[in-house]
Amino acid sequence: MLARSSSWRRRCTHGRGSGPYRTPQSLPCRSWDRFFAPTPVRPKMLDQIALLAAVTVLGVLEQAYFALQVIYARRKYKVSPPDTAGPPEFERVFRAQANCSEYFPIFVSVLWVAGIFFQQGVAAVCGLLYLYARYQYFQGYTLSAHGRLGPMYFSAKVLWILIGLSMAGLLVHFLSLSSFVWRMEIPSKLQLLFRW
């Protein structure tokens, strides 16, 4: 029989098993409830990343919208996969979607690093501005190649801001960590020095 651990110490209000402890054998059919049970740590952790998660989901939805626009353009201009050449209108839609997809991993990476190591609210606002600029970029590119320039430059600036925030947050994190390690090493080095 498995030993009882702290993860199983929750009151059982339904199913088999009773008392303050549950063992794997006494789990009710709805064993997933232990993952959703409120704990003291969970709300604080979720508050620290909730805005970042919301912006990420919006970004994924935006990417899905761009992919659907390519599908509609393929049907409209009769360009079947895997062809990527066709009328200029189709090629602009296809290229706009491809450009947005190419930058999306970079955006998500620096969004999360800036949000975790710098400040979540600032990173989320920058993320929303980036997503709006990418939407404007897509719409402008589908109309004409010159329509993409203004939003492209704006989204690039926002991306560079996110990169700067990420670097600043990481720099502060590592400097404070190294100073902590340095403070911990000094007393041990002094002890070694004065033992002689």
MORAWO-V10589 format. One record per helix or strand of 3 or more residues. SS is the DSSP state (~ for helix, > for strand). FROM is the first residue (numbers start at 1). LEN is the number of residues. If there is no record, write none. Layout:
BEGIN
{{SS | FROM | LEN} {SS | FROM | LEN}}
END
This chain:
BEGIN
{{~ | 6 | 3} {~ | 24 | 3} {~ | 33 | 4} {~ | 42 | 36} {~ | 88 | 30} {~ | 120 | 24} {~ | 145 | 51}}
END
